[in-house]
Amino acid sequence: MMAEPIDETMVIAWVDGELTPAEAARVEQAVAADPVLRDLAEAHRAMRARFAAAFGPIADEPVVVPSAKVVSFAEARAKRMRHLWVPGAIAASLVVGLFVGEMERPAGVRDRADALALAPPLAHALDTQLSGAAGPVRVALSFRAQDGAYCRSFSAKHLDGVACRTGDGWTLRYAAPAATPGGDYAQAGSDPARASAIAAMIAGEPLDAAGERAARARGWR
Amino acid sequence: MDAFETALVRVLPRLRRFAHGLTRDPADADDLTQRAAERALKARGQWQEGTNFDAWAYRILRNLWIDTARHRQRRDKVIAPAEQAENVGAPGEAEAAAERLFLMRAMDRLPDEQREAVALVMIEGLSYAEAAQVLEVPEGTLTSRLVRGRQALAKLLSGGE
């Protein structure tokens, strides 16, 4: 190995940090002494940096969360369901929650430890709590979607969203990381993306207090 | 979240970047990433704790792409590649997206095996050993594909601009 001339493979491996210290030192010396090798190394270094710079930001981008009735992704694609982009780790954990919910219980996200999107306290709040009531989960409003399902918009500790009652569970239809004071996101209740998601779903007007009580009495069916 | 889910969540953004490198199309990349995540969850029983999760996940996405690409090839031959447009928001994003599309087009010209080697090492920053593990080839094979891919790209990028 040590006797081999420095070829382009060696230069590239050097640029990639793949050589042992002894090999790297040898290439470094050769590059310093030879303008042709120097240009070659510089070209490969620049190209690697160029690709890393161009594609790097993609890995910092928010991860897609299917706007999630918890249906299969094949179905989501077929229906061209709108995909939501929400930033950060919460979004990513939602993806997993939704996936897991889908695979094990096709009916929707339920009160299960692995259904991260809707933790039991959240589903419980959606079942029982009236809009405007104080608590760790706050329900902002209830309405009927165009498909007939009852839906509720809510804010929880880490999650703002809209969930609709389907089958025997609540299904997340819109989600975003919870507004945090001083954070980058709009305050709960004034999230324009959520407002437009609701506007796209709602049939008629939001439920008033009486309508909400009646819906709750029927188990939101 | 258990260890598996944590690992998947952590690798998803990078999987999506790798998908951009492979598919050379932002919409296809998102689609592929979703399907890979789905497949990874279904196959979670096959992952052994303690082994390299990222390599496993990359491999799933790459194998899925191979299956997809095989189906797509016929279509791609008859339909001219459409001008791609990415959503453009923040200042500088247009330039960044244009640069990325330019590099993607250069990668279009590489044979698949060189492109995936380039994507794993130059874009994903994997070591040769890791990339070879993802592609399930010996490290020497990975190295020679990588070198040929980079030589071709250097030529394309210096002559193409």
Chai-1 contact restraints between the chains, C-beta under 6 A:
chainA,res_idxA,chainB,res_idxB,connection_type,confidence,min_distance_angstrom,max_distance_angstrom,comment,restraint_id
A,T9,B,V147,contact,1.0,0.0,6.0,A-B,restraint_1
A,I12,B,V147,contact,1.0,0.0,6.0,A-B,restraint_2
A,E18,B,Y128,contact,1.0,0.0,6.0,A-B,restraint_3
A,A43,B,A154,contact,1.0,0.0,6.0,A-B,restraint_4
A,R48,B,M122,contact,1.0,0.0,6.0,A-B,restraint_5
A,F51,B,M122,contact,1.0,0.0,6.0,A-B,restraint_6
A,F51,B,I123,contact,1.0,0.0,6.0,A-B,restraint_7
A,A54,B,E99,contact,1.0,0.0,6.0,A-B,restraint_8
A,A54,B,R100,contact,1.0,0.0,6.0,A-B,restraint_9
A,A54,B,L103,contact,1.0,0.0,6.0,A-B,restraint_10
A,F55,B,R17,contact,1.0,0.0,6.0,A-B,restraint_11
A,F55,B,I123,contact,1.0,0.0,6.0,A-B,restraint_12
A,I58,B,R17,contact,1.0,0.0,6.0,A-B,restraint_13
A,I58,B,H20,contact,1.0,0.0,6.0,A-B,restraint_14
A,A59,B,P13,contact,1.0,0.0,6.0,A-B,restraint_15
A,A59,B,R14,contact,1.0,0.0,6.0,A-B,restraint_16
A,A59,B,R17,contact,1.0,0.0,6.0,A-B,restraint_17
A,V63,B,L12,contact,1.0,0.0,6.0,A-B,restraint_18
A,V63,B,P13,contact,1.0,0.0,6.0,A-B,restraint_19
A,V64,B,D30,contact,1.0,0.0,6.0,A-B,restraint_20
A,F73,B,Q34,contact,1.0,0.0,6.0,A-B,restraint_21
A,F73,B,E38,contact,1.0,0.0,6.0,A-B,restraint_22
A,A92,B,V9,contact,1.0,0.0,6.0,A-B,restraint_23
A,A92,B,L12,contact,1.0,0.0,6.0,A-B,restraint_24
A,S93,B,V9,contact,1.0,0.0,6.0,A-B,restraint_25
A,V96,B,E5,contact,1.0,0.0,6.0,A-B,restraint_26
A,V96,B,V9,contact,1.0,0.0,6.0,A-B,restraint_27
A,F99,B,L41,contact,1.0,0.0,6.0,A-B,restraint_28
